[in-house]
Amino acid sequence: MLVLARKKNESIVINDEITIVIVDIRGDKVRLGITAPKDVPVHRREVFEAIHAKALESEDEHQPAGQDAQS
């Protein structure tokens, strides 16, 4: 994991396409501004995990009985 120190209004650029800006720092919370192409999904971790859990659940529902997802 790369760890970087940034101050308010400083940014990080990823692969010339994604820019992350430190918008505000209040106590133990940091507000980020993210600019990315529309085809790049950006989610908070808990939303990302919920999306993937729902996709796995849906996949399991469509599996024929007696088969697992790896068959």
N, C-alpha and C positions, 0 to 999 in steps of 0.2 A: 504494500500500500504506500503510495506517495502521500506525504503529509506536507502541506504548505501553510505558511503563516501569511495572512492577508489582513489588511486594515479596511475600514469602511471606504467604500467607493473604489477599491482595488478589485481586479478581476483575474480570472483564470481562463485560458482558451484551450479547448480540446479539439484537436484535429481540424483546425481552421473553420470549424462549423458550429461549435458550441461554445458559448461564452457564459461564464458564471460570475456574477458581480455580487460583492458583499454590499447589500443595500443598507442594513442597519444591524447594530449590535446592542442588545439590551439585556444586561445581566448575563444569564447563561443561555440566551437564545440569539441565534444569528439568522437574519432574514436574507435570503438569496434571491437574486433575479437571474433567470435563465433564459437565454436566447438560443434556440435550436431550430433546425429545419422542421417543417410540419410533419415529415415522415419519421421523425425520431421521437418516440414516446418518452415523456418525462413524467415520472410518478414519485410520490413519497413512498418509502419502503413498504409501509403497511398497506397502501393501495396496490402496489405492485404484487405483494404476496396474496392479497385478496383476489385480484384478477387471475393469478395463476392457480390458486386453489379452486376457484370457480371453473376454470377451464379444465382442470383435472377431474373435477366432479362431473362435469358435463361429458367428458370423454368416457368416464366410467359408466355413466348411464347409458351410453350408446354401445357399449361392449356387449356382445352376445354372452349369455349366462355361461359360467364355467371357464371363461377366458380372462386372463389378466392383461394389463396394458402392454406387457412386454412380449406377448405371443405374436 
